Amino acid sequence: MLLIFGLIGSLYLIWRREKRFADVGWLTLTFFTLSLVSMILYYGYERYFLMVAPLLAISAGCLFNRIFSSNMKNLKIVTLTLILLFSLPSYIYLITLVPYGAPVGETEQLNNIEHYIDHHLSSDAVILTNEIQLYFINRKAINVYNLPEVFQAKNLTELINSLKVNNISHVLMNAHIDAEVLENTIIFSALKNNSTFEVLIKMPPFTLYEVNYNESFECR
């Protein structure tokens, strides 16, 4: 909702042609375009739009102020209807979480993986993962995006070396997270086709691998 009304608001500010308003409009569009380009280049990180959220809020606020201070009754009704339609699904979902928390299906596999990690991995295990809910991993966990060398590795030897330097003993992958990003990386192909990575357990969408450095010679 903020994105749509913010962009319309920025166009409205530019259309007004008053410098102090037009500058805000152009600034909003510029930052939005930069965020969009970054998202496309890096395969869809929607969170990049958070950078432009304050400007979108200002532009949307100016638009709403213009609409609701006018005599255009029909436009007010349409605007309120759109706000409700965009907001209602989120409100309904949040209300359903209040009495019972997240649905069982969203946490069941997390609990199963947590149980496996707690009972089968040594206390000094270091897990590289693309999972964003790290609270359930009771071992040292490193998000894959915090190790850029993993993405920059040009071959399997470089990948194994980067994992070894960071003492990575296991890799936990969630197939539902950023699959379109990871499928273009060396680590994705290595997990699928290399004996260095032994599958310990599969609980879709999770797969837990153990890194066997004794087999790293096969990565050359």
GROMACS elastic network, one bead per residue, 0.5 to 0.9 nm:
[ bonds ]
;  ai    aj funct       b0    kb
    1     4     6  0.53132   500
    1     5     6  0.61520   500
    1     6     6  0.80818   500
    1    82     6  0.85210   500
    1    83     6  0.70736   500
    1    86     6  0.58926   500
    1    87     6  0.74650   500
    2     5     6  0.53811   500
    2     6     6  0.54517   500
    2     7     6  0.82302   500
    2    53     6  0.76958   500
    2    56     6  0.65713   500
    2    57     6  0.66008   500
    2    60     6  0.70553   500
    3     6     6  0.51093   500
    3     7     6  0.60771   500
    3     8     6  0.85826   500
    3    49     6  0.86892   500
    3    53     6  0.78328   500
    3    56     6  0.65819   500
    3    57     6  0.85207   500
    3    60     6  0.86344   500
    4     7     6  0.54017   500
    4     8     6  0.62936   500
    4     9     6  0.84925   500
    4    56     6  0.87984   500
    4    60     6  0.85390   500
    5     8     6  0.50449   500
    5     9     6  0.58328   500
    5    10     6  0.85034   500
    5    56     6  0.77370   500
    5    57     6  0.84349   500
    5    59     6  0.77990   500
    5    60     6  0.51860   500
    5    61     6  0.86753   500
    5    63     6  0.77268   500
    5    64     6  0.86426   500
    6    10     6  0.61312   500
    6    11     6  0.87024   500
    6    28     6  0.82276   500
    6    53     6  0.84514   500
    6    55     6  0.77021   500
    6    57     6  0.60271   500
    6    58     6  0.74801   500
    6    59     6  0.51448   500
    6    61     6  0.79526   500
    6    63     6  0.81234   500
    7    10     6  0.50570   500
    7    11     6  0.63642   500
    7    12     6  0.85911   500
    7    25     6  0.84541   500
    7    28     6  0.76601   500
    7    29     6  0.71416   500
    7    32     6  0.85297   500
    7    56     6  0.66751   500
    7    59     6  0.73083   500
    7    60     6  0.74848   500
    8    11     6  0.51990   500
    8    12     6  0.62163   500
    8    13     6  0.87590   500
    8    59     6  0.78854   500
    8    60     6  0.73405   500
    8    63     6  0.77191   500
    9    13     6  0.62063   500
    9    14     6  0.86705   500
    9    25     6  0.74687   500
    9    56     6  0.77762   500
    9    57     6  0.89522   500
    9    58     6  0.82970   500
    9    61     6  0.76617   500
    9    62     6  0.66503   500
    9    64     6  0.81737   500
   10    13     6  0.50727   500
   10    14     6  0.62874   500
   10    15     6  0.85555   500
   10    21     6  0.87646   500
   10    22     6  0.79351   500
   10    24     6  0.71852   500
   10    26     6  0.69601   500
   10    27     6  0.84926   500
   10    28     6  0.63228   500
   10    29     6  0.67744   500
   10    55     6  0.87246   500
   10    56     6  0.75041   500
   10    58     6  0.86867   500
   10    59     6  0.51448   500
   10    60     6  0.74280   500
   10    62     6  0.87025   500
   10    63     6  0.82115   500
   11    14     6  0.51136   500
   11    15     6  0.60574   500
   11    16     6  0.86880   500
   11    22     6  0.85792   500
   11    25     6  0.62684   500
   11    26     6  0.81411   500
   11    29     6  0.82120   500
   11    59     6  0.85959   500
   12    16     6  0.63026   500
   12    22     6  0.85135   500
   12    25     6  0.75991   500
   12    59     6  0.82524   500
   12    62     6  0.86386   500
   12    63     6  0.69769   500
   13    16     6  0.52101   500
   13    17     6  0.70567   500
   13    18     6  0.78024   500
   13    20     6  0.89825   500
   13    21     6  0.52994   500
   13    22     6  0.50920   500
   13    23     6  0.81331   500
   13    24     6  0.72479   500
   13    25     6  0.52018   500
   13    26     6  0.83198   500
   13    59     6  0.72667   500
   13    62     6  0.78353   500
   13    63     6  0.79801   500
   14    17     6  0.54989   500
   14    18     6  0.76852   500
   14    19     6  0.84635   500
   14    21     6  0.68604   500
   14    23     6  0.74455   500
   14    24     6  0.80479   500
   14    25     6  0.53356   500
   14    26     6  0.66979   500
   15    18     6  0.83746   500
   15    22     6  0.73675   500
   15    25     6  0.88687   500
   16    19     6  0.85865   500
   16    21     6  0.73205   500
   16    22     6  0.68659   500
   17    20     6  0.86494   500
   17    21     6  0.72782   500
   17    22     6  0.56393   500
   18    21     6  0.54546   500
   18    22     6  0.56806   500
   18    23     6  0.83411   500
   19    23     6  0.58367   500
   19    24     6  0.85884   500
   20    23     6  0.55014   500
   20    24     6  0.68193   500
   21    24     6  0.53445   500
   21    25     6  0.64297   500
   21    26     6  0.88419   500
   21    59     6  0.89769   500
   22    26     6  0.61101   500
   22    27     6  0.84229   500
   23    26     6  0.51832   500
   23    27     6  0.59863   500
   23    28     6  0.85095   500
   24    27     6  0.50304   500
   24    28     6  0.60858   500
   24    29     6  0.86555   500
   24    55     6  0.74752   500
   24    58     6  0.82676   500
   24    59     6  0.74073   500
   25    28     6  0.51770   500
   25    29     6  0.63166   500
   25    30     6  0.85998   500
   25    55     6  0.83896   500
   25    56     6  0.89444   500
   25    59     6  0.67646   500
   26    29     6  0.51267   500
   26    30     6  0.59885   500
   26    31     6  0.85777   500
   27    30     6  0.50702   500
   27    31     6  0.61408   500
   27    32     6  0.84126   500
   27    55     6  0.77326   500
   28    31     6  0.53681   500
   28    32     6  0.60207   500
   28    33     6  0.85460   500
   28    52     6  0.67912   500
   28    53     6  0.89281   500
   28    54     6  0.89417   500
   28    55     6  0.54386   500
   28    56     6  0.63188   500
   28    58     6  0.89789   500
   28    59     6  0.76206   500
   29    32     6  0.50145   500
   29    33     6  0.60168   500
   29    34     6  0.85870   500
   29    52     6  0.89294   500
   29    56     6  0.88297   500
   30    33     6  0.51665   500
   30    34     6  0.62575   500
   30    35     6  0.86337   500
   31    34     6  0.50882   500
   31    35     6  0.61110   500
   31    36     6  0.85331   500
   31    49     6  0.87129   500
   31    51     6  0.77745   500
   31    52     6  0.59080   500
   31    55     6  0.85159   500
   32    35     6  0.50870   500
   32    36     6  0.60830   500
   32    37     6  0.86069   500
   32    49     6  0.69644   500
   32    51     6  0.84215   500
   32    52     6  0.60319   500
   32    53     6  0.89032   500
   32    56     6  0.86082   500
   33    36     6  0.50171   500
   33    37     6  0.61062   500
   33    38     6  0.85097   500
   34    37     6  0.51698   500
   34    38     6  0.61182   500
   34    39     6  0.85306   500
   35    38     6  0.50834   500
   35    39     6  0.60655   500
   35    40     6  0.86500   500
   35    46     6  0.86576   500
   35    48     6  0.56629   500
   35    49     6  0.57473   500
   35    50     6  0.87579   500
   35    51     6  0.76224   500
   35    52     6  0.76574   500
   36    39     6  0.50223   500
   36    40     6  0.62268   500
   36    41     6  0.86224   500
   36    44     6  0.87327   500
   36    46     6  0.84327   500
   36    48     6  0.78127   500
   36    49     6  0.74530   500
   37    40     6  0.51535   500
   37    41     6  0.61149   500
   37    42     6  0.85446   500
   38    41     6  0.51352   500
   38    42     6  0.60427   500
   38    43     6  0.83860   500
   38    44     6  0.82413   500
   38    45     6  0.80985   500
   38    48     6  0.75365   500
   39    42     6  0.52878   500
   39    43     6  0.59466   500
   39    45     6  0.50963   500
   39    46     6  0.64555   500
   39    47     6  0.85075   500
   39    48     6  0.66191   500
   39    49     6  0.84272   500
   40    43     6  0.51395   500
   40    44     6  0.55472   500
   40    45     6  0.79385   500
   41    44     6  0.76843   500
   42    45     6  0.68064   500
   42   181     6  0.75715   500
   43   178     6  0.82343   500
   43   180     6  0.68718   500
   43   181     6  0.57368   500
   44    47     6  0.86978   500
   44    48     6  0.88409   500
   44   178     6  0.81922   500
   44   180     6  0.85325   500
   44   181     6  0.81058   500
   45    48     6  0.59452   500
   45    49     6  0.83964   500
   45   178     6  0.86866   500
   46    49     6  0.59252   500
   46    50     6  0.81062   500
   47    50     6  0.55474   500
   47    51     6  0.81478   500
   48    51     6  0.60487   500
   48    52     6  0.80878   500
   49    52     6  0.55394   500
   49    53     6  0.64902   500
   50    54     6  0.80150   500
   51    54     6  0.74055   500
   51    55     6  0.85534   500
   52    55     6  0.54563   500
   52    56     6  0.61702   500
   52    57     6  0.86813   500
   53    57     6  0.60648   500
   53    58     6  0.86992   500
   54    57     6  0.50580   500
   54    58     6  0.63653   500
   54    59     6  0.87543   500
   55    58     6  0.50985   500
   55    59     6  0.62079   500
   55    60     6  0.84950   500
   56    59     6  0.51207   500
   56    60     6  0.59661   500
   56    61     6  0.83730   500
   57    60     6  0.50897   500
   57    61     6  0.59230   500
   57    62     6  0.85940   500
   58    61     6  0.50147   500
   58    62     6  0.62413   500
   58    63     6  0.86473   500
   59    62     6  0.52133   500
   59    63     6  0.62953   500
   59    64     6  0.87325   500
   60    63     6  0.50156   500
   60    64     6  0.61481   500
   60    65     6  0.85212   500
   61    64     6  0.51105   500
   61    65     6  0.60375   500
   61    66     6  0.85675   500
   62    65     6  0.50726   500
   62    66     6  0.62420   500
   62    67     6  0.86931   500
   63    66     6  0.51839   500
   63    67     6  0.62440   500
   63    68     6  0.87135   500
   64    67     6  0.50091   500
   64    68     6  0.59710   500
   64    69     6  0.82284   500
   64    76     6  0.89542   500
   64    79     6  0.84282   500
   65    68     6  0.54444   500
   65    69     6  0.58833   500
   65    70     6  0.84561   500
   66    69     6  0.54059   500
   66    70     6  0.62647   500
   67    70     6  0.54197   500
   67    71     6  0.81630   500
   67    72     6  0.72464   500
   67    75     6  0.71517   500
   67    76     6  0.63851   500
   67    79     6  0.83240   500
   68    71     6  0.77419   500
   68    72     6  0.79824   500
   68    73     6  0.85493   500
   68    75     6  0.86584   500
   68    76     6  0.62225   500
   69    72     6  0.86739   500
   70    73     6  0.79846   500
   70    76     6  0.86102   500
   71    74     6  0.89203   500
   71    75     6  0.89213   500
   71    76     6  0.86747   500
   72    75     6  0.54354   500
   72    76     6  0.64010   500
   72    77     6  0.89228   500
   73    76     6  0.51319   500
   73    77     6  0.63576   500
   73    78     6  0.87604   500
   74    77     6  0.51324   500
   74    78     6  0.62294   500
   74    79     6  0.85976   500
   75    78     6  0.50641   500
   75    79     6  0.60470   500
   75    80     6  0.85755   500
   76    79     6  0.51128   500
   76    80     6  0.61496   500
   76    81     6  0.85103   500
   77    80     6  0.52336   500
   77    81     6  0.60855   500
   77    82     6  0.86289   500
   78    81     6  0.50920   500
   78    82     6  0.61925   500
   78    83     6  0.86699   500
   79    82     6  0.51783   500
   79    83     6  0.62290   500
   79    84     6  0.86983   500
   80    83     6  0.50871   500
   80    84     6  0.62313   500
   80    85     6  0.86265   500
   81    84     6  0.51884   500
   81    85     6  0.61431   500
   81    86     6  0.86407   500
   82    85     6  0.50431   500
   82    86     6  0.60886   500
   82    87     6  0.84452   500
   83    86     6  0.53042   500
   83    87     6  0.60376   500
   83    88     6  0.83922   500
   84    87     6  0.51194   500
   84    88     6  0.56612   500
   85    88     6  0.55336   500
   85    89     6  0.75530   500
   86    89     6  0.69649   500
   86    90     6  0.80218   500
   87    90     6  0.56670   500
   87    91     6  0.63177   500
   87    92     6  0.87808   500
   88    91     6  0.50982   500
   88    92     6  0.60393   500
   88    93     6  0.85651   500
   89    92     6  0.52026   500
   89    93     6  0.62075   500
   89    94     6  0.87005   500
   90    93     6  0.51717   500
   90    94     6  0.62034   500
   90    95     6  0.85962   500
   91    94     6  0.51808   500
   91    95     6  0.61172   500
   91    96     6  0.86977   500
   92    95     6  0.51347   500
   92    96     6  0.63369   500
   92    97     6  0.89018   500
   93    96     6  0.52370   500
   93    97     6  0.66093   500
   94    97     6  0.51836   500
   94    98     6  0.66592   500
   95    98     6  0.53683   500
   95    99     6  0.79352   500
   96    99     6  0.67721   500
   96   100     6  0.72894   500
   96   101     6  0.76239   500
   96   102     6  0.83683   500
   97   100     6  0.55945   500
   97   102     6  0.56432   500
   97   103     6  0.77892   500
   98   101     6  0.58767   500
   98   102     6  0.87135   500
  100   103     6  0.76945   500
  101   104     6  0.86647   500
  102   105     6  0.82646   500
  102   106     6  0.66317   500
  102   107     6  0.73408   500
  103   106     6  0.56312   500
  103   107     6  0.71717   500
  103   108     6  0.88463   500
  104   107     6  0.54898   500
  104   108     6  0.56619   500
  105   108     6  0.54232   500
  105   109     6  0.75360   500
  106   109     6  0.73959   500
  106   110     6  0.78209   500
  107   110     6  0.50918   500
  107   111     6  0.62773   500
  107   112     6  0.88002   500
  108   111     6  0.52475   500
  108   112     6  0.64371   500
  108   113     6  0.88647   500
  109   113     6  0.61274   500
  109   114     6  0.83684   500
  109   203     6  0.67204   500
  109   204     6  0.77293   500
  109   205     6  0.81529   500
  109   206     6  0.78464   500
  110   113     6  0.52408   500
  110   114     6  0.60293   500
  110   115     6  0.85841   500
  110   133     6  0.88711   500
  110   136     6  0.70629   500
  110   137     6  0.89117   500
  110   206     6  0.85169   500
  111   115     6  0.61137   500
  111   116     6  0.86627   500
  111   136     6  0.75262   500
  112   115     6  0.51257   500
  112   116     6  0.63206   500
  112   117     6  0.87124   500
  112   203     6  0.79417   500
  113   116     6  0.50677   500
  113   117     6  0.61271   500
  113   118     6  0.85258   500
  113   136     6  0.85508   500
  113   137     6  0.83245   500
  113   201     6  0.86516   500
  113   203     6  0.74501   500
  113   206     6  0.78164   500
  113   208     6  0.84088   500
  114   117     6  0.51672   500
  114   118     6  0.60922   500
  114   119     6  0.86644   500
  114   136     6  0.59386   500
  114   137     6  0.59681   500
  114   138     6  0.73333   500
  115   118     6  0.51748   500
  115   119     6  0.62543   500
  115   120     6  0.84938   500
  116   119     6  0.53105   500
  116   120     6  0.57705   500
  116   121     6  0.76840   500
  116   201     6  0.85312   500
  117   120     6  0.54505   500
  117   121     6  0.52313   500
  117   122     6  0.83871   500
  117   137     6  0.73573   500
  117   138     6  0.74440   500
  117   139     6  0.79809   500
  118   121     6  0.62788   500
  118   122     6  0.81651   500
  118   123     6  0.83089   500
  118   137     6  0.83020   500
  118   138     6  0.67681   500
  118   139     6  0.82108   500
  119   122     6  0.82702   500
  121   124     6  0.81890   500
  121   125     6  0.63939   500
  121   139     6  0.85212   500
  122   125     6  0.54522   500
  122   139     6  0.85744   500
  123   126     6  0.87450   500
  123   138     6  0.85027   500
  123   139     6  0.65347   500
  123   140     6  0.86705   500
  124   139     6  0.71468   500
  124   140     6  0.75352   500
  124   169     6  0.89284   500
  125   139     6  0.62508   500
  125   140     6  0.66869   500
  125   141     6  0.86508   500
  125   167     6  0.84926   500
  125   168     6  0.75400   500
  125   169     6  0.57808   500
  125   170     6  0.71085   500
  126   139     6  0.64767   500
  126   141     6  0.58317   500
  126   142     6  0.75070   500
  126   166     6  0.85853   500
  126   167     6  0.65733   500
  126   168     6  0.50274   500
  126   169     6  0.52765   500
  126   170     6  0.62542   500
  126   171     6  0.84523   500
  127   137     6  0.85976   500
  127   139     6  0.71564   500
  127   140     6  0.62422   500
  127   142     6  0.61545   500
  127   143     6  0.84410   500
  127   167     6  0.89845   500
  127   168     6  0.59642   500
  127   169     6  0.61880   500
  127   171     6  0.53627   500
  127   172     6  0.66504   500
  128   131     6  0.89762   500
  128   140     6  0.87736   500
  128   141     6  0.59222   500
  128   143     6  0.58901   500
  128   144     6  0.58944   500
  128   147     6  0.89651   500
  128   163     6  0.86338   500
  128   168     6  0.63888   500
  128   169     6  0.79963   500
  128   170     6  0.62566   500
  128   172     6  0.61963   500
  128   173     6  0.83200   500
  129   132     6  0.81302   500
  129   134     6  0.87662   500
  129   141     6  0.70457   500
  129   142     6  0.62694   500
  129   143     6  0.50896   500
  129   144     6  0.54247   500
  129   145     6  0.87588   500
  129   170     6  0.85278   500
  129   171     6  0.56828   500
  129   173     6  0.55886   500
  129   174     6  0.78321   500
  130   142     6  0.84924   500
  130   143     6  0.55622   500
  130   144     6  0.53509   500
  130   145     6  0.74124   500
  130   171     6  0.88087   500
  130   172     6  0.71208   500
  130   173     6  0.57529   500
  130   174     6  0.64076   500
  130   175     6  0.89148   500
  130   177     6  0.69342   500
  130   178     6  0.80761   500
  131   134     6  0.66600   500
  131   143     6  0.70874   500
  131   144     6  0.85417   500
  131   172     6  0.74815   500
  131   173     6  0.66554   500
  131   174     6  0.58453   500
  131   177     6  0.70790   500
  132   135     6  0.87457   500
  132   143     6  0.73906   500
  132   177     6  0.85339   500
  133   136     6  0.68478   500
  133   137     6  0.82815   500
  134   137     6  0.55029   500
  134   138     6  0.84715   500
  134   141     6  0.70286   500
  134   142     6  0.87114   500
  134   143     6  0.84014   500
  135   138     6  0.74492   500
  136   139     6  0.89551   500
  137   140     6  0.75908   500
  137   141     6  0.69355   500
  138   141     6  0.81989   500
  142   145     6  0.83601   500
  142   146     6  0.68567   500
  142   147     6  0.78943   500
  142   168     6  0.86740   500
  143   146     6  0.54722   500
  143   147     6  0.73343   500
  144   147     6  0.54854   500
  144   148     6  0.75825   500
  144   150     6  0.73930   500
  144   151     6  0.85344   500
  145   148     6  0.61033   500
  145   150     6  0.83609   500
  145   151     6  0.82527   500
  146   149     6  0.88838   500
  147   150     6  0.57454   500
  147   151     6  0.76293   500
  147   162     6  0.85838   500
  147   166     6  0.89090   500
  148   151     6  0.53467   500
  148   152     6  0.62204   500
  148   153     6  0.86881   500
  149   153     6  0.58550   500
  149   158     6  0.85299   500
  149   159     6  0.76561   500
  149   162     6  0.65277   500
  149   163     6  0.89438   500
  150   153     6  0.55028   500
  150   158     6  0.83031   500
  150   159     6  0.58743   500
  150   160     6  0.88261   500
  150   162     6  0.66102   500
  150   163     6  0.76161   500
  150   185     6  0.82918   500
  150   186     6  0.79402   500
  150   187     6  0.70770   500
  151   154     6  0.83282   500
  151   159     6  0.83820   500
  151   182     6  0.85163   500
  151   185     6  0.60971   500
  151   186     6  0.72397   500
  151   187     6  0.76337   500
  152   158     6  0.87843   500
  152   159     6  0.84399   500
  152   185     6  0.83345   500
  152   186     6  0.86207   500
  153   156     6  0.72981   500
  153   157     6  0.82413   500
  153   158     6  0.53189   500
  153   159     6  0.52984   500
  153   160     6  0.89973   500
  153   162     6  0.81059   500
  153   185     6  0.82366   500
  153   186     6  0.68030   500
  153   187     6  0.84487   500
  154   157     6  0.83682   500
  154   158     6  0.65830   500
  154   159     6  0.76612   500
  154   185     6  0.88686   500
  154   186     6  0.71330   500
  155   158     6  0.55471   500
  155   159     6  0.64262   500
  155   160     6  0.89282   500
  155   186     6  0.65047   500
  155   219     6  0.79740   500
  155   220     6  0.77226   500
  156   160     6  0.61348   500
  156   161     6  0.85112   500
  156   186     6  0.65883   500
  156   187     6  0.76734   500
  156   190     6  0.70947   500
  156   216     6  0.85728   500
  156   218     6  0.87273   500
  156   220     6  0.63193   500
  157   160     6  0.52497   500
  157   161     6  0.61687   500
  157   162     6  0.86532   500
  157   216     6  0.74748   500
  157   217     6  0.80460   500
  157   218     6  0.86870   500
  157   219     6  0.53792   500
  157   220     6  0.54308   500
  158   161     6  0.50881   500
  158   162     6  0.61693   500
  158   163     6  0.86711   500
  158   219     6  0.89303   500
  158   220     6  0.89941   500
  159   162     6  0.52244   500
  159   163     6  0.63177   500
  159   164     6  0.86457   500
  159   186     6  0.73151   500
  159   187     6  0.69750   500
  159   190     6  0.89712   500
  159   219     6  0.87802   500
  160   163     6  0.51084   500
  160   164     6  0.60677   500
  160   165     6  0.86023   500
  160   196     6  0.86588   500
  160   211     6  0.88678   500
  160   213     6  0.77514   500
  160   216     6  0.68278   500
  160   219     6  0.77200   500
  161   164     6  0.50446   500
  161   165     6  0.61095   500
  161   166     6  0.86671   500
  162   165     6  0.52266   500
  162   166     6  0.64368   500
  162   167     6  0.87455   500
  162   168     6  0.87541   500
  163   166     6  0.52739   500
  163   167     6  0.62217   500
  163   168     6  0.52100   500
  163   169     6  0.80882   500
  163   211     6  0.87427   500
  164   168     6  0.59803   500
  164   169     6  0.81104   500
  164   213     6  0.78964   500
  165   168     6  0.78015   500
  168   171     6  0.75924   500
  168   211     6  0.74295   500
  169   209     6  0.86578   500
  169   210     6  0.61020   500
  169   211     6  0.53262   500
  169   212     6  0.79256   500
  169   213     6  0.89288   500
  170   197     6  0.84101   500
  170   208     6  0.70783   500
  170   209     6  0.54597   500
  170   211     6  0.54577   500
  170   212     6  0.89588   500
  171   191     6  0.88772   500
  171   197     6  0.83073   500
  171   207     6  0.81514   500
  171   208     6  0.58394   500
  171   209     6  0.50167   500
  171   210     6  0.64239   500
  171   211     6  0.72980   500
  172   206     6  0.68478   500
  172   207     6  0.57813   500
  172   209     6  0.62712   500
  172   210     6  0.88729   500
  173   176     6  0.88307   500
  173   177     6  0.83445   500
  173   205     6  0.79016   500
  173   206     6  0.55720   500
  173   207     6  0.53796   500
  173   208     6  0.65445   500
  173   209     6  0.83170   500
  174   177     6  0.57262   500
  174   178     6  0.86510   500
  174   179     6  0.84889   500
  174   204     6  0.78387   500
  174   205     6  0.53005   500
  174   207     6  0.67723   500
  175   178     6  0.76756   500
  175   179     6  0.61135   500
  175   204     6  0.75707   500
  175   205     6  0.50651   500
  175   206     6  0.64144   500
  175   207     6  0.80341   500
  176   179     6  0.64687   500
  176   205     6  0.62960   500
  176   206     6  0.85729   500
  177   180     6  0.85328   500
  177   181     6  0.88797   500
  177   182     6  0.89608   500
  178   181     6  0.52534   500
  178   182     6  0.64187   500
  178   183     6  0.86776   500
  179   182     6  0.52238   500
  179   183     6  0.59397   500
  179   184     6  0.89719   500
  180   183     6  0.55934   500
  180   184     6  0.73706   500
  181   184     6  0.61489   500
  181   185     6  0.75579   500
  182   185     6  0.53349   500
  182   186     6  0.83804   500
  182   187     6  0.76435   500
  182   188     6  0.58252   500
  182   189     6  0.89793   500
  183   186     6  0.82276   500
  183   187     6  0.84482   500
  183   188     6  0.55147   500
  183   189     6  0.72665   500
  184   187     6  0.87100   500
  184   188     6  0.71625   500
  184   189     6  0.81528   500
  185   188     6  0.54684   500
  185   189     6  0.69166   500
  185   190     6  0.88420   500
  186   189     6  0.54183   500
  186   190     6  0.60802   500
  186   191     6  0.86605   500
  187   191     6  0.60510   500
  187   192     6  0.86260   500
  188   191     6  0.53692   500
  188   192     6  0.65550   500
  188   193     6  0.89164   500
  189   192     6  0.51865   500
  189   193     6  0.61455   500
  189   194     6  0.79358   500
  190   193     6  0.52777   500
  190   194     6  0.50896   500
  190   195     6  0.84125   500
  190   196     6  0.80728   500
  190   197     6  0.74708   500
  190   219     6  0.83986   500
  191   194     6  0.60951   500
  191   195     6  0.83710   500
  191   196     6  0.81751   500
  191   197     6  0.58361   500
  191   198     6  0.82630   500
  191   199     6  0.86510   500
  191   209     6  0.79385   500
  192   195     6  0.89988   500
  192   197     6  0.83083   500
  193   196     6  0.89717   500
  193   197     6  0.84324   500
  194   197     6  0.60586   500
  194   198     6  0.82813   500
  194   215     6  0.88827   500
  194   218     6  0.76559   500
  194   219     6  0.74423   500
  195   198     6  0.62423   500
  195   211     6  0.89161   500
  195   212     6  0.77861   500
  195   215     6  0.65244   500
  195   216     6  0.81879   500
  195   218     6  0.76160   500
  195   219     6  0.87855   500
  196   210     6  0.80435   500
  196   211     6  0.57621   500
  196   213     6  0.63073   500
  196   214     6  0.75353   500
  196   215     6  0.50156   500
  196   216     6  0.56769   500
  196   217     6  0.86719   500
  196   218     6  0.75357   500
  196   219     6  0.77413   500
  197   209     6  0.57157   500
  197   210     6  0.55939   500
  197   212     6  0.61136   500
  197   213     6  0.86961   500
  197   215     6  0.86259   500
  198   208     6  0.84168   500
  198   209     6  0.52120   500
  198   210     6  0.51330   500
  198   211     6  0.65467   500
  198   212     6  0.70914   500
  199   202     6  0.73871   500
  199   207     6  0.70838   500
  199   208     6  0.60083   500
  199   210     6  0.65028   500
  200   207     6  0.77222   500
  200   208     6  0.56155   500
  200   209     6  0.54310   500
  200   210     6  0.65569   500
  201   206     6  0.82874   500
  201   207     6  0.59655   500
  201   208     6  0.54480   500
  201   209     6  0.73522   500
  202   205     6  0.78395   500
  202   206     6  0.59643   500
  202   208     6  0.65024   500
  203   207     6  0.61497   500
  203   208     6  0.84492   500
  204   207     6  0.68555   500
  211   214     6  0.88962   500
  211   215     6  0.88133   500
  211   216     6  0.89774   500
  212   215     6  0.57618   500
  212   216     6  0.70905   500
  213   217     6  0.82071   500
  214   217     6  0.73767   500
  215   218     6  0.59362   500
  215   219     6  0.78805   500
  216   219     6  0.53579   500
  216   220     6  0.77815   500
  217   220     6  0.60321   500
